[in-house]
Amino acid sequence: MLPFDPDAHAAATAQVTSYATPLAAAAEADRIDKADRIDPASERGLSRPLDNEAKWQLVKVAKAALRLMIEAGDLEEGTCFETWRQAETRKATGGPTISEACVRHYQLIKAHFLDLQRKHAAAAAARKKAEVAALEIARHALRTHLSQTRQGWQAAQTIASRFYKGTHLRDLNAKQVWSVVFTLRNNANAAAGRGKAANRFKRKRAARQEKAKARQSDQETLRL
């Protein structure tokens, strides 16, 4: 087992304050629990499409934000909710709307509309929740690979130290953990003779080629 803090997820997430009344908020929390929970057993957990319940919850948060912004005079009365909601959702996701979003977007969309309601602490908690969920899935993939290949965590730590200047595994973000996972997989495939050699370590080879071109260009410049 890797030396990750098993309580990291619980410690890093906080209950998101609802705009609803306390009783309604409690009932609402029960309904959205399924959408909020990410199954770390699936490497593709964050790529699952949002179910209708999760979409409905996001629409409710968006409606509350629109209502408050109109009351505050930040938006004109009669603003088209659908058009406004889609534009604001794209700001949060970088492209997908609520109907197109997947699990990885859920907390980010919620955070954006909570910010528009000026509930900045709740929005920050939602963003943190998204980061922790992604990290847990990446860590699970790493544990699974090490278990399947019967390697100790030191194999992953060696790569992490080489890639990230001695950084400990527990301090890596999700993207960095995935880079360790993919490197371990590439190494395992190469050792087993699986796949085509030309398809392995493409990024590393491309970087070496770029460095070689740069050196050659420098040498030609010096000769001139």
C-alpha positions as CSV (number, residue, x, y, z in Angstrom):
1,M,0.0,0.0,0.0
2,L,1.3,3.4,-0.9
3,P,1.9,5.9,2.0
4,F,-1.0,8.1,1.1
5,D,-3.2,9.6,3.8
6,P,-6.4,7.6,3.8
7,D,-8.3,10.5,5.4
8,A,-7.1,13.0,2.7
9,H,-10.4,13.0,0.9
10,A,-12.5,13.6,4.0
11,A,-10.2,16.2,5.5
12,A,-10.0,18.2,2.3
13,T,-13.7,18.3,1.6
14,A,-16.3,20.4,3.4
15,Q,-20.1,20.4,3.4
16,V,-21.2,22.9,0.7
17,T,-23.6,25.4,2.0
18,S,-26.9,25.4,0.2
19,Y,-29.0,28.4,-0.8
20,A,-32.0,26.6,0.5
21,T,-33.5,26.6,4.0
22,P,-31.8,24.2,6.5
23,L,-34.5,21.5,6.3
24,A,-34.5,21.7,2.5
25,A,-30.8,21.7,2.4
26,A,-30.6,18.5,4.4
27,A,-33.0,16.7,2.1
28,E,-31.2,18.1,-0.9
29,A,-27.9,16.8,0.4
30,D,-29.3,13.3,0.5
31,R,-30.4,13.6,-3.1
32,I,-27.2,14.9,-4.5
33,D,-25.0,12.6,-2.5
34,K,-24.7,10.2,-5.4
35,A,-23.6,12.9,-7.8
36,D,-21.0,14.2,-5.3
37,R,-19.4,10.8,-4.7
38,I,-16.8,9.7,-7.2
39,D,-16.0,6.0,-7.3
40,P,-12.2,5.8,-7.1
41,A,-12.3,2.1,-8.3
42,S,-12.8,3.4,-11.8
43,E,-10.0,5.1,-13.7
44,R,-12.6,6.7,-15.9
45,G,-14.9,7.7,-13.1
46,L,-14.6,11.4,-13.9
47,S,-15.6,10.8,-17.6
48,R,-19.0,9.4,-16.8
49,P,-21.8,11.5,-18.2
50,L,-23.8,13.4,-15.5
51,D,-27.1,11.7,-14.7
52,N,-30.4,13.6,-14.8
53,E,-30.4,14.1,-11.0
54,A,-27.0,15.8,-11.1
55,K,-28.0,18.0,-14.0
56,W,-31.2,19.0,-12.2
57,Q,-29.2,20.1,-9.1
58,L,-26.9,22.2,-11.3
59,V,-29.8,23.9,-13.0
60,K,-31.3,24.7,-9.5
61,V,-28.0,26.3,-8.4
62,A,-27.9,28.3,-11.7
63,K,-31.5,29.5,-11.3
64,A,-30.7,30.7,-7.8
65,A,-27.6,32.6,-9.1
66,L,-29.7,34.3,-11.9
67,R,-32.4,35.3,-9.4
68,L,-29.9,36.9,-7.0
69,M,-28.0,38.7,-9.8
70,I,-31.3,40.2,-11.2
71,E,-32.3,41.3,-7.6
72,A,-28.8,42.9,-7.2
73,G,-29.1,44.7,-10.5
74,D,-26.2,42.8,-12.1
75,L,-28.5,41.4,-14.8
76,E,-31.6,42.8,-16.5
77,E,-35.1,41.5,-15.7
78,G,-36.1,39.1,-18.4
79,T,-32.6,37.8,-19.1
80,C,-33.0,34.5,-21.0
81,F,-32.1,31.8,-18.4
82,E,-31.1,29.1,-21.0
83,T,-28.8,31.4,-23.0
84,W,-27.2,32.9,-19.8
85,R,-26.8,29.5,-18.1
86,Q,-25.1,27.9,-21.1
87,A,-22.7,30.9,-21.5
88,E,-21.8,30.8,-17.7
89,T,-21.4,27.0,-17.7
90,R,-19.0,27.1,-20.6
91,K,-16.9,29.6,-18.6
92,A,-16.7,26.9,-15.8
93,T,-16.0,23.9,-18.0
94,G,-14.1,25.4,-20.9
95,G,-16.7,24.2,-23.4
96,P,-19.4,21.7,-22.3
97,T,-22.8,22.8,-21.2
98,I,-24.7,21.1,-18.4
99,S,-26.3,18.6,-20.8
100,E,-22.9,17.8,-22.2
101,A,-20.9,17.7,-19.0
102,C,-19.4,14.7,-17.3
103,V,-18.7,14.0,-13.6
104,R,-15.4,15.9,-13.7
105,H,-17.3,19.1,-14.4
106,Y,-20.0,18.7,-11.7
107,Q,-18.2,20.5,-8.9
108,L,-16.6,23.1,-11.2
109,I,-20.0,24.1,-12.5
110,K,-21.5,24.2,-9.0
111,A,-18.6,26.3,-7.8
112,H,-19.0,28.8,-10.6
113,F,-22.7,29.4,-9.9
114,L,-22.0,29.5,-6.1
115,D,-19.4,32.3,-6.8
116,L,-22.1,34.2,-8.7
117,Q,-24.3,33.9,-5.6
118,R,-21.3,35.4,-3.7
119,K,-21.0,32.1,-1.7
120,H,-17.2,32.1,-2.2
121,A,-16.3,29.7,0.7
122,A,-18.8,27.1,-0.6
123,A,-17.5,27.6,-4.1
124,A,-13.9,27.0,-2.9
125,A,-15.0,23.8,-1.1
126,A,-16.6,22.6,-4.3
127,R,-13.4,23.2,-6.4
128,K,-11.3,21.5,-3.7
129,K,-13.7,18.5,-3.9
130,A,-13.2,18.2,-7.6
131,E,-9.4,18.3,-7.2
132,V,-9.5,15.6,-4.4
133,A,-11.7,13.3,-6.5
134,A,-9.4,13.4,-9.5
135,L,-6.4,12.8,-7.2
136,E,-8.0,9.8,-5.5
137,I,-8.8,8.2,-8.9
138,A,-5.2,8.7,-10.1
139,R,-3.8,7.3,-6.8
140,H,-6.1,4.3,-7.1
141,A,-4.8,3.6,-10.6
142,L,-1.2,3.8,-9.3
143,R,-2.0,1.4,-6.5
144,T,-3.7,-1.0,-8.9
145,H,-0.8,-1.0,-11.3
146,L,1.8,-1.6,-8.5
147,S,-0.3,-4.5,-7.1
148,Q,-0.8,-6.1,-10.5
149,T,2.9,-5.9,-11.4
150,R,4.0,-6.8,-7.9
151,Q,6.1,-3.7,-7.6
152,G,6.7,-1.8,-4.4
153,W,5.8,1.9,-4.0
154,Q,9.5,2.7,-4.3
155,A,9.3,2.0,-8.0
156,A,6.8,4.8,-8.4
157,Q,8.7,7.1,-6.0
158,T,11.8,6.7,-8.1
159,I,10.0,8.0,-11.1
160,A,8.3,10.8,-9.2
161,S,11.7,11.9,-7.8
162,R,13.2,11.9,-11.2
163,F,10.4,13.8,-12.9
164,Y,9.6,16.3,-10.1
165,K,12.9,17.0,-8.4
166,G,12.6,14.7,-5.4
167,T,8.9,15.4,-4.7
168,H,7.2,12.7,-2.6
169,L,4.3,10.8,-4.1
170,R,1.9,12.1,-1.6
171,D,2.6,15.7,-2.7
172,L,1.9,15.1,-6.4
173,N,-1.3,16.4,-8.1
174,A,-3.5,14.2,-10.2
175,K,-1.8,15.0,-13.5
176,Q,1.6,14.2,-12.0
177,V,0.4,10.9,-10.5
178,W,-1.0,9.9,-13.9
179,S,2.4,10.6,-15.5
180,V,4.0,8.2,-13.1
181,V,1.3,5.6,-13.9
182,F,1.8,5.9,-17.6
183,T,5.6,5.7,-17.3
184,L,5.3,2.5,-15.2
185,R,2.9,1.0,-17.7
186,N,5.2,1.9,-20.6
187,N,8.1,0.3,-18.7
188,A,6.1,-2.8,-18.0
189,N,5.1,-3.1,-21.7
190,A,8.6,-2.6,-22.9
191,A,9.9,-5.3,-20.5
192,A,7.3,-7.8,-21.6
193,G,7.8,-7.0,-25.3
194,R,4.2,-5.9,-25.7
195,G,3.1,-3.4,-28.3
196,K,5.2,-1.7,-30.9
197,A,8.5,-0.1,-29.8
198,A,7.9,2.8,-32.1
199,N,4.7,3.7,-30.0
200,R,6.5,3.8,-26.7
201,F,7.8,7.0,-25.0
202,K,6.8,9.2,-27.9
203,R,6.9,12.4,-25.9
204,K,10.3,11.6,-24.5
205,R,11.7,10.8,-27.9
206,A,10.1,14.0,-29.4
207,A,11.8,16.0,-26.6
208,R,15.2,14.5,-27.4
209,Q,14.7,15.2,-31.1
210,E,13.9,18.8,-30.3
211,K,17.0,19.2,-28.1
212,A,19.1,17.6,-30.9
213,K,17.7,20.0,-33.4
214,A,18.4,22.9,-31.1
215,R,22.0,21.8,-30.6
216,Q,22.5,21.4,-34.3
217,S,21.1,24.9,-34.9
218,D,23.4,26.3,-32.3
219,Q,26.4,24.6,-33.9
220,E,25.5,25.9,-37.3
221,T,25.1,29.4,-35.9
222,L,28.6,29.2,-34.3
223,R,30.1,28.1,-37.6
224,L,28.6,31.2,-39.3
